[in-house]
Structures are given as C-alpha cells and as structure tokens.
C-alpha cells in the first residue's frame, strides 16, 4: 500500500465513515455501499491513510476519466500518439466538463480503435486486445492497488450497442477501487511514475473552481452535489466526480462519487475518495458536499498524522 497506517489517519477516517453512514442511513446508504479512502500528505513520501472498502471494486462512472487522462499522456510521452488541437480539446472537456463524447474520442485515439458494428472471431479478439491496452499499461506500473480494476470501457449515457455491447458482455463494466483512485492522485501530485511535465498537465486539468456563483452558473462544473460545494471558499480543489442515474443497466446505475486532492488552510494536503451506490445516493445533492465538509472538520479536530 502506498500509504502507512497512522493513529490520526485511522481515527479521522473511521470518524468520517461513521458520520457519512449516520447522516445517510435513511437514504439507504449501508457500509457495503460506501467506500472511502482518506490519505493525509503531511510527508509527501510517506503519507498516512485509512480506507473503508478501499479495495472493493465499484462502478466508477466518470472518475475513470482520470485514468484515461494519464493513459493518453503516457502514449504521448512514448511517441505512440501525437498531440493535436482536437485531442487537446477533448482532454480538457473530458476532465473539466466530464464530456462522454470527448472521453470516447480520447479512448479511440489512445487505443487505435473505434466502437461500431458487431465483430466476431479473430477480428473481435484483435479489437478487444487493443481496447484493453490501458488495463495492461496500468499493471506495468507495479501498483498493487490497480490489480482488481478495469478501465477499458467507454462512458455511455445509456445502453451499449454493437461491439461496445460485446466488450462489456465479455469483460464487464469499468470498475475502480477507492485505493486505486487515491494512488493515481498521489502519483499525479507526489509520485515518480509520470514525467514532471505530464504531472503538471494533469494537475492543471484537474484543478477546479468551486466558488458558488461560478458553479451555479454552469451545471457541468462538478461542484454542486460534489465535494466542492462543501469546502471552505479559500480551499484549493483538484477533482474528478462521477454520477449515474438510471442507465438501462442495473450494474452501472445509481452511483455518486468524487475523488480529489484538497488543500485547506492550516491542514496538510489530503486526498479524499468517496464512492456511493444506491438510488438515494444518486439523488442526493448533499452526501458528498457534507463528506468533504466533515473531513475538514475532523482533520482539524484530530490533528496531523
């Protein structure tokens, strides 16, 4: 695990989990339908952390787009993909506005595939192998946290058709763990897995304003209903949220997640990942905002591990 256990982190994390469960029990949240990873970066090379269901795979919604951001920049760094204005625009819109169309364009560019009509036999196997590249690449990084995850599927607003349906039937939906997500955020800010220039690019893409007037003026902001809405106005936020209502597939429906690096005055930087399942959580506009607010208050009370 990339973080160490620490008394302060354990206490803060457990208090946070208890607070989230207590507040949302009436809306159907249970211990099994919640995952939380909290990592406190008092020492960047040796952070302290806590996880509840940290290794349990969850359907990630748009949080998976962070992994495609990293994958795309890796392909650029190794010379397999060339930067061009349309790719830059898609990368921006994938993270800043969570565009599914932009994400799916990035996936096509990175893997050299397109989703279209049905395939079979050798053609289907070759296409599936190319589309699974990001899973294989992540495992070459040597992070134990990524072993159980799957990121090869595109993001869809409803059901899947053609070879996209064939792929999800064969390999299952995308899945992430809170620990794998926190590990990626750690590497983007404090790790050595990516070149410095790529890390700066990812930090710039993830940076998110959360002032109320701006957030309310753009429904794509990923602030209202997510962590940013519960943070102090002076806090700094780098995040990627995800949400689904009913998609036509119960395996991918009714989720609300957020994953972030957060800096608040008088606290060390911390990473917070919260995944929730269930219609009550999908409908809630307070569960994640209140989780971020509670994390700040609890860390102030507990101190710095």
C-alpha positions in Angstrom: 0.0 0.0 0.0 1.3 3.5 -0.9 0.2 4.9 2.5 1.1 3.9 6.0 -1.3 3.4 8.8 -1.3 6.1 11.4 -3.3 6.7 14.5 -4.5 10.1 13.4 -5.4 8.9 9.9 -7.2 5.8 11.3 -9.2 7.9 13.8 -10.1 10.6 11.2 -11.1 8.1 8.6 -13.3 6.0 10.9 -15.0 9.1 12.2 -15.6 10.2 8.7 -17.1 6.9 7.6 -19.3 6.8 10.7 -20.5 10.4 10.0 -21.4 9.6 6.4 -23.2 6.4 7.3 -25.2 8.0 10.1 -26.3 11.0 8.0 -27.3 8.9 5.0 -28.8 5.8 6.6 -32.4 7.0 5.9 -31.5 7.4 2.2 -30.4 3.8 2.0 -26.6 4.0 2.4 -25.1 1.0 4.1 -21.5 0.1 5.0 -21.3 -2.2 1.9 -22.5 0.6 -0.5 -19.8 3.0 0.6 -16.1 3.2 0.0 -13.8 5.9 1.5 -10.1 6.4 1.2 -8.5 9.3 3.1 -4.8 10.0 2.7 -3.0 12.7 4.6 0.1 14.1 2.9 1.9 15.5 5.9 5.0 13.8 4.5 4.7 13.5 0.7 7.0 10.5 0.5 5.3 8.7 3.4 1.6 9.7 3.6 -0.8 8.3 6.3 -4.0 6.8 5.2 -7.2 5.0 6.0 -9.7 3.0 3.9 -13.2 1.6 4.3 -13.9 -0.9 1.4 -10.8 0.6 -0.2 -10.1 -2.5 -2.3 -13.7 -3.2 -3.2 -14.4 -2.6 -7.0 -17.2 0.0 -7.7 -18.7 1.0 -11.0 -16.7 4.3 -11.3 -18.9 6.5 -13.6 -16.7 9.4 -14.8 -14.0 9.0 -12.2 -12.4 6.6 -14.7 -11.6 9.5 -16.9 -8.6 10.4 -14.7 -7.1 7.1 -15.8 -7.6 7.8 -19.5 -6.0 11.3 -18.9 -2.9 9.5 -17.5 -3.0 6.9 -20.3 -3.2 9.5 -23.1 -0.3 11.5 -21.7 1.7 8.3 -21.4 1.1 7.5 -25.1 2.1 11.0 -26.0 5.3 10.7 -23.9 6.3 7.4 -25.5 5.6 8.8 -29.0 2.7 6.5 -29.8 0.3 9.4 -30.1 0.9 12.9 -31.4 -0.6 16.0 -29.8 -3.0 17.9 -31.9 -5.6 20.6 -31.2 -8.6 18.3 -31.3 -7.0 15.9 -28.8 -6.1 18.7 -26.5 -9.7 20.0 -26.7 -11.1 16.5 -25.9 -8.7 16.0 -22.9 -9.8 19.4 -21.5 -13.5 18.7 -21.9 -13.2 15.1 -20.7 -11.9 16.3 -17.3 -13.2 19.9 -16.9 -16.8 19.2 -18.1 -16.8 15.4 -17.9 -17.9 15.0 -21.6 -18.5 11.4 -22.5 -18.1 12.2 -26.2 -14.7 13.7 -25.5 -13.7 10.8 -23.4 -14.7 8.3 -26.1 -12.7 10.2 -28.7 -9.6 10.1 -26.4 -10.1 6.3 -26.0 -10.2 5.9 -29.7 -7.0 7.9 -30.2 -5.2 6.1 -27.4 -6.1 2.6 -28.4 -6.4 2.9 -32.2 -10.0 1.6 -32.1 -13.5 2.7 -32.8 -16.8 1.4 -31.5 -19.2 0.4 -34.2 -20.9 -2.7 -35.7 -20.6 -6.2 -34.4 -17.4 -8.2 -34.9 -16.6 -11.9 -34.5 -13.8 -14.3 -34.4 -10.2 -13.1 -35.0 -11.4 -9.5 -35.7 -13.3 -9.3 -32.4 -10.3 -10.7 -30.5 -7.9 -8.3 -32.0 -10.1 -5.3 -31.4 -10.7 -6.4 -27.8 -6.9 -6.7 -27.3 -6.3 -3.1 -28.5 -9.1 -1.7 -26.4 -7.8 -3.4 -23.3 -4.4 -1.7 -23.6 -4.9 0.7 -20.7 -5.6 -2.2 -18.3 -2.3 -3.8 -19.3 -0.4 -0.5 -19.1 -1.6 0.2 -15.6 -0.4 -3.1 -14.4 3.1 -2.4 -15.7 3.3 0.5 -13.2 3.6 -2.1 -10.4 0.9 -0.6 -8.2 -0.8 -3.4 -6.3 -3.9 -1.1 -6.0 -4.7 -1.4 -9.7 -4.8 -5.2 -9.9 -8.6 -5.6 -9.5 -9.7 -2.7 -11.7 -11.0 -2.4 -15.3 -10.9 0.8 -17.3 -11.3 -0.3 -20.9 -15.0 0.6 -21.4 -16.3 3.8 -22.9 -18.6 6.1 -21.0 -22.2 5.9 -22.2 -25.3 7.9 -21.4 -27.5 4.8 -21.7 -27.1 1.2 -23.0 -24.4 -0.1 -25.3 -24.7 -1.4 -28.8 -22.6 -3.3 -31.4 -19.0 -4.1 -30.4 -19.4 -2.0 -27.2 -22.0 -4.4 -26.0 -19.8 -7.3 -27.0 -16.9 -5.8 -24.9 -19.0 -5.2 -21.8 -20.5 -8.7 -22.1 -17.0 -10.2 -22.3 -15.1 -8.1 -19.8 -17.7 -6.4 -17.6 -18.2 -2.8 -16.9 -15.5 -0.4 -15.8 -14.6 -0.8 -12.1 -12.3 1.1 -9.8 -11.4 0.9 -6.2 -11.1 3.9 -3.9 -7.5 2.9 -3.1 -6.5 2.7 -6.8 -8.1 6.1 -7.4 -6.2 7.6 -4.4 -3.0 6.0 -5.7 -3.3 7.8 -9.1 -4.0 11.1 -7.4 -0.9 10.6 -5.1 1.2 9.9 -8.2 0.0 12.9 -10.0 1.0 15.2 -7.1 3.8 13.4 -5.2 4.8 10.3 -7.1 7.5 9.4 -9.6 5.5 7.3 -12.1 5.0 10.1 -14.6 7.3 12.8 -16.0 7.1 16.2 -14.3 5.6 17.9 -17.4 2.8 15.3 -17.6 2.1 15.6 -13.9 1.8 19.4 -14.3 -0.6 18.9 -17.2 -2.8 16.6 -15.2 -2.8 18.9 -12.2 -3.9 21.8 -14.4 -6.7 19.7 -15.9 -7.9 18.5 -12.5 -7.9 22.0 -10.9 -11.5 23.0 -10.2 -13.0 26.3 -9.1 -15.7 25.9 -6.6 -17.0 29.4 -5.8 -20.7 29.3 -5.6 -21.6 31.8 -8.4 -19.4 30.1 -10.9 -20.6 26.6 -10.0 -24.3 27.5 -10.1 -23.7 29.2 -13.5 -22.5 26.0 -15.2 -24.2 22.7 -14.5 -21.1 20.9 -15.8 -18.9 22.3 -13.1 -18.9 19.0 -10.9 -19.2 21.2 -7.8 -22.9 21.3 -7.0 -23.7 17.9 -5.4 -20.0 17.1 -5.0 -17.0 17.8 -2.8 -16.5 21.4 -3.9 -19.9 22.5 -2.5 -18.8 21.6 1.0 -15.3 23.1 1.1 -14.3 26.5 2.6 -14.2 29.2 -0.1 -10.4 29.5 0.2 -9.8 25.8 -0.2 -8.0 24.6 -3.3 -9.5 21.7 -5.2 -8.3 19.2 -7.8 -11.0 16.7 -8.6 -12.9 14.4 -10.8 -16.5 13.4 -9.9 -18.9 10.8 -11.4 -22.6 10.2 -11.3 -25.2 8.0 -12.9 -29.0 7.8 -12.6 -30.8 5.0 -14.4 -28.8 3.9 -17.4 -30.8 0.9 -18.5 -28.3 -1.4 -16.9 -28.5 -2.0 -13.1 -24.8 -2.8 -12.9 -24.0 0.8 -13.9 -26.9 2.8 -12.4 -27.4 4.9 -9.4 -23.9 5.9 -8.3 -22.4 9.2 -6.9 -18.7 9.6 -6.5 -15.9 12.1 -6.1 -12.1 11.9 -5.9 -9.9 14.9 -5.0 -6.7 16.4 -3.8 -7.7 19.2 -1.3 -5.7 21.9 0.3 -7.3 23.8 3.2 -5.5 26.5 5.3 -3.8 25.1 8.5 -4.1 21.5 7.3 -1.7 19.3 5.3 -2.9 18.4 1.8 -5.2 15.4 1.7 -6.7 13.1 -0.8 -10.3 12.1 -0.4 -12.1 9.4 -2.4 -15.8 8.6 -1.7 -17.8 6.1 -3.7 -21.5 5.6 -3.0 -24.2 3.3 -4.5 -27.9 3.3 -4.5 -30.8 5.5 -5.8 -30.8 7.6 -2.6 -27.2 8.5 -3.1 -27.5 9.1 -6.8 -30.4 11.6 -6.0 -28.6 13.2 -3.1 -27.0 16.6 -3.6 -25.6 16.7 -0.1 -23.8 13.4 0.6 -20.5 14.3 -1.0 -20.5 18.0 -0.1 -21.2 17.1 3.6 -18.5 14.4 3.4 -15.9 17.0 2.3 -17.0 19.4 5.0 -16.9 16.7 7.7 -13.4 15.6 6.5 -12.1 19.1 7.0 -13.6 19.5 10.5 -12.5 16.0 11.6 -8.9 16.6 10.4 -8.8 19.9 12.4 -10.0 18.0 15.5 -7.8 15.0 15.2 -4.6 16.8 14.1 -1.9 15.9 11.6 -0.8 12.2 11.5 
